[in-house]
């Protein structure tokens, strides 16, 4: 190395060190470093006071635990910044599997080893703000929170040229002051996560991969740490395999956000109040629909309950491959945890309907308890899909009596969707052959076929054969509400 280049490198290093020292000095003056204020006149000198930042009074920034999208993609994110060997090994492993990730980096670590941050960017990954020192934001006031975020932004921008758009605290938890400070600084959002493989518990690479496989979801945000468990590096191959198996893609956080939408509040969605509590139910009229009277060779294919992304996505893929539209009766407690999967059904052209919130045997509830459950389910499903669901209710286990049927009708669900073809596919002991044979022997014109979207049963194996077999018999598939409307029109024409 020649003398000039050596001088240039030394000057660059001194500039970085000066910037770091200035940052620490400001940090100390804010009471963050060592927990003390800067000394004042009592020490024989004077220190210029750092202006206190007033609490922001505008709208909070967006808060993102997951992204609302039906697209088959999710984001892999990391917190902290391990040593250079760890970080380079992690980046190499991501490259080996073609994954672009998002790294939330503490500003102080970027100041200490900017070459690591530069390597992350050069490989096509995204850098965001993990605050300056990863302090517990619940223990800081607004002024301190603002400066923790701002100083990290400043360091990352100065050292890498990248301007952070998102901030995440060390734990993902935070007080209201954090989204206020993020908005104050013009940042896009405060990001937490909805998939946490708990690598801090020192789980093995296989256990981390199994966790992600179980909870993988559209629009999901996976959060792991780079400076705690070395098994995180080895877990990447398992995560990559899980994502590939389901047909999803890992993208950077900002790309995921740009592809996603923002959910409207429930009260702004037309039809959110189509189901209401109604104690005056004794004279309510209802209809139990087991099958539909039709001269056409039409059937309605329906699915009950809820399942993981892997199971439900495979069902949706099979239906798309066979150009079949179905009706999904959703257990809303599952929808509440994974609204994107319900939205994916709607975007696939299918109908979604109400299968209760908590999946009770309805005759075990009082009419009031049943109405509360059904109304709650209606609201959860409406908010998830951002539109009113089809106003059909299917009782769990298919059991309902006259009093509960009237209570259901009074809430806004007079059509109670039953079925005439069932193969007990929810029972894992019933094989794919059992399911296929049951459907093929029982189905008639206007039949309503009941299947389930539960994990670890044989329905997915049977489904392509069921669709092909019924098509070969000349049947076409119609959504249940559409088939019922056709029956209503036929009845009106006869009158």
Secondary structure, DSSP 8 states (H G I E B T S, - for coil): --HHHHHHHHHHHHHHHHHHHHHHHHHHHTT-STT-----GGGTS------------S---EEESS-B--SSEEEEEEES---HHHHHHHHHHHHHTT---EEEE-HHHHHH-HHHHHHHHHTT-EEEE--SS---GGGS-HHHHHHHHHHHHHHHHHHHS----EE--SSS---HHHHHHHHHTT-SEEE--SB---GGG---HHHHHHHHHHH--TT-EEEEESSS-THHHHHHHHHHHHHHHHT-EEE-HHHHHHH-B----GGGSTTTTSS---S--TT---EEESB---SS-EEEEEEEE---HHHHHHHHHHHHHTT---EEEE-HHHHHH-HHHHHHHHHTT-EEEE--SS---GGGS-HHHHHHHHHHHHHHHHHHHTS---S-B--GGG---HHHHHHHHHHT--EEE--SEE--TTSTTS-HHHHHHHHHHH--TTBEEEEE--TTSSHHHHHHHHHHHHHHTT-EE--HHHHHHHHHHHHHHH-
